[in-house]
Amino acid sequence: METPIETSRLDRLRASIAKVKVRAAVPPFERILAVGGAVLMTLGIAFIVLGWVGASHTPYVFEQIPYMISGGLLGAALAVVGALFYFAFWMTKQVQTTREEASQTRATLESIEQLLAGSVAMNGSVATAAKPAAAEFVKTGKGTMFHVPDCKVVEGRSDLTQVSGDEPGLTPCRICDPLGARV
C-alpha cells in the first residue's frame, strides 16, 4: 500500500511529465530524399518543357536563348539534382537492407556456432550423430558398407542382410549417409 508521501510524489511526477513538450515527428531522412527527388525531377522536367514551349513560339534566336537558359538549363539542373536525391534514397535503402541481412546472417551463424559447441565431446572432437536402433541398416551379401533400407544403391536387391552398423569392417554409405553426418 502506498503511503501519502509516495502518492504525492507520484502525483508531482505525473504533473511534471504532462508539462513536457514533445517535438513534432520528423519524417525519416529516406522519405525526405525520395519525396525531394521526385519533386525536383518533376519540376526540372516541367521547366524543360516550359522552356521548349517558350522557345518554340518565336523564330528569333535572341528570344529563344533566355527560354533555353531559364527553362532548359535550370530544368536540367533540377532534374539532375532530383535524380541524385533519389539515388541517395536508393543507396540508403540498399545499406539498410545489407545491414539487416548481415544481422540475420550473424544471428544464424551464432546459432550454428552454439549448436556445434553443444555437439563437441569432452575430448574436443565432434561427437558422431546418434545411430538409430540396431538392425535398422542393411548391407549386401559381400558388401563392406551399410545403408539405410531405401538407399538407391541397394534398392531392389534380394541379398540384403540387416546390420546394426556397429560391426567391425563396415563403413557407412556415402550416398545415403545413414549416420546423418557426411563421412
Secondary structure per residue as TSV (DSSP state, phi and psi in degrees):
chain	resnum	aa	ss	phi	psi
A	1	M	-	360.0	138.0
A	2	E	-	-81.0	140.5
A	3	T	-	-83.9	163.0
A	4	P	H	-59.8	-31.6
A	5	I	H	-67.5	-44.6
A	6	E	H	-64.9	-37.9
A	7	T	H	-63.7	-43.5
A	8	S	H	-67.2	-35.1
A	9	R	H	-65.8	-41.1
A	10	L	H	-65.7	-39.5
A	11	D	H	-63.9	-41.0
A	12	R	H	-65.4	-39.6
A	13	L	H	-63.1	-45.0
A	14	R	H	-60.7	-42.2
A	15	A	H	-65.4	-39.2
A	16	S	H	-66.5	-41.7
A	17	I	H	-66.1	-35.6
A	18	A	H	-66.1	-26.5
A	19	K	H	-82.6	-13.3
A	20	V	-	-67.4	130.9
A	21	K	-	-87.8	138.3
A	22	V	-	-106.9	131.9
A	23	R	-	-69.5	152.1
A	24	A	-	-65.6	146.4
A	25	A	-	-67.3	128.6
A	26	V	-	-95.2	131.9
A	27	P	-	-63.4	149.8
A	28	P	-	-61.1	151.7
A	29	F	H	-56.9	-39.2
A	30	E	H	-62.0	-39.8
A	31	R	H	-66.9	-38.5
A	32	I	H	-61.7	-43.0
A	33	L	H	-62.9	-45.2
A	34	A	H	-65.3	-48.2
A	35	V	H	-67.7	-43.2
A	36	G	H	-60.9	-42.1
A	37	G	H	-63.2	-43.8
A	38	A	H	-64.0	-43.1
A	39	V	H	-65.8	-45.6
A	40	L	H	-66.3	-40.0
A	41	M	H	-64.8	-40.8
A	42	T	H	-64.1	-44.5
A	43	L	H	-63.0	-41.4
A	44	G	H	-60.5	-45.9
A	45	I	H	-65.4	-38.4
A	46	A	H	-63.9	-41.6
A	47	F	H	-65.3	-38.3
A	48	I	H	-62.9	-44.9
A	49	V	H	-64.5	-43.4
A	50	L	H	-63.9	-39.5
A	51	G	H	-63.8	-40.5
A	52	W	H	-65.8	-44.0
A	53	V	H	-61.7	-44.5
A	54	G	H	-64.5	-41.7
A	55	A	H	-72.3	-28.3
A	56	S	H	-77.1	-11.1
A	57	H	T	-93.4	4.1
A	58	T	-	-135.4	139.9
A	59	P	S	-86.2	-6.9
A	60	Y	-	-92.1	129.1
A	61	V	H	-64.2	-40.5
A	62	F	H	-63.2	-22.2
A	63	E	H	-88.8	-22.3
A	64	Q	H	-79.3	-30.8
A	65	I	H	-59.6	-46.5
A	66	P	H	-60.6	-35.5
A	67	Y	H	-66.5	-41.2
A	68	M	I	-67.8	-37.8
A	69	I	I	-70.5	-52.1
A	70	S	I	-71.8	-41.1
A	71	G	I	-87.2	-51.1
A	72	G	I	-69.5	-54.5
A	73	L	I	-71.5	-43.2
A	74	L	H	-64.2	-41.5
A	75	G	H	-63.8	-42.1
A	76	A	H	-64.1	-42.1
A	77	A	H	-63.5	-43.8
A	78	L	H	-64.2	-40.2
A	79	A	H	-64.6	-40.6
A	80	V	H	-66.9	-45.2
A	81	V	H	-63.0	-40.9
A	82	G	H	-62.0	-41.9
A	83	A	H	-64.1	-37.9
A	84	L	H	-65.9	-38.9
A	85	F	H	-60.5	-46.8
A	86	Y	H	-66.3	-36.2
A	87	F	H	-62.5	-41.1
A	88	A	H	-63.6	-39.3
A	89	F	H	-60.5	-45.8
A	90	W	H	-63.2	-42.7
A	91	M	H	-65.2	-37.8
A	92	T	H	-61.9	-43.4
A	93	K	H	-63.5	-39.3
A	94	Q	H	-63.7	-42.3
A	95	V	H	-64.5	-42.4
A	96	Q	H	-62.2	-44.3
A	97	T	H	-62.8	-42.8
A	98	T	H	-62.8	-41.7
A	99	R	H	-65.2	-41.3
A	100	E	H	-63.2	-43.8
A	101	E	H	-65.4	-39.3
A	102	A	H	-64.2	-39.3
A	103	S	H	-64.5	-43.7
A	104	Q	H	-64.9	-39.7
A	105	T	H	-63.9	-43.3
A	106	R	H	-61.2	-44.0
A	107	A	H	-63.9	-40.5
A	108	T	H	-65.6	-43.4
A	109	L	H	-65.1	-37.2
A	110	E	H	-65.6	-39.2
A	111	S	H	-68.4	-36.7
A	112	I	H	-64.6	-41.3
A	113	E	H	-61.4	-41.5
A	114	Q	H	-65.8	-39.6
A	115	L	H	-64.7	-41.6
A	116	L	H	-68.6	-37.1
A	117	A	H	-64.9	-32.6
A	118	G	H	-73.0	-21.2
A	119	S	T	-96.1	2.1
A	120	V	B	-80.8	129.3
A	121	A	-	-75.4	171.2
A	122	M	T	-63.9	-29.4
A	123	N	T	-81.2	-1.6
A	124	G	S	96.6	-9.7
A	125	S	S	-91.5	156.3
A	126	V	B	-72.0	130.2
A	127	A	-	-70.8	141.5
A	128	T	-	-75.6	154.4
A	129	A	-	-64.7	147.5
A	130	A	-	-64.9	131.5
A	131	K	-	-80.0	144.9
A	132	P	-	-64.4	169.8
A	133	A	S	-55.9	158.3
A	134	A	T	-57.4	152.5
A	135	A	T	65.8	28.6
A	136	E	-	-102.3	-2.1
A	137	F	E	-111.0	164.8
A	138	V	E	-132.6	158.7
A	139	K	E	-142.3	156.4
A	140	T	-	-75.7	171.3
A	141	G	T	-55.0	-48.0
A	142	K	T	-111.0	13.2
A	143	G	-	-74.7	156.8
A	144	T	S	-112.5	5.8
A	145	M	E	-121.1	148.9
A	146	F	E	-109.2	149.6
A	147	H	B	-132.1	163.2
A	148	V	-	-76.3	151.9
A	149	P	T	-58.1	-27.8
A	150	D	T	-99.1	21.5
A	151	C	-	-65.4	141.7
A	152	K	T	-63.8	-27.6
A	153	V	T	-68.1	-38.1
A	154	V	T	-105.8	6.1
A	155	E	T	-63.3	127.8
A	156	G	T	82.3	4.1
A	157	R	-	-86.5	148.5
A	158	S	S	-104.8	-10.8
A	159	D	-	-97.7	37.2
A	160	L	-	-90.5	142.6
A	161	T	E	-124.5	149.1
A	162	Q	E	-83.9	137.2
A	163	V	E	-135.7	163.7
A	164	S	-	-92.7	-18.3
A	165	G	S	95.5	-7.9
A	166	D	-	-95.1	-4.1
A	167	E	S	-64.6	141.0
A	168	P	T	-66.7	143.4
A	169	G	T	88.9	-8.0
A	170	L	-	-98.4	135.7
A	171	T	E	-118.4	153.9
A	172	P	E	-72.9	149.5
A	173	C	-	-69.4	138.3
A	174	R	T	-84.6	-11.1
A	175	I	T	-89.1	-52.2
A	176	C	T	-87.8	-15.0
A	177	D	-	50.9	65.3
A	178	P	T	-64.9	-21.5
A	179	L	T	-91.1	-6.4
A	180	G	S	79.1	8.2
A	181	A	S	-131.7	128.3
A	182	R	-	-61.5	130.7
A	183	V	-	-100.4	360.0
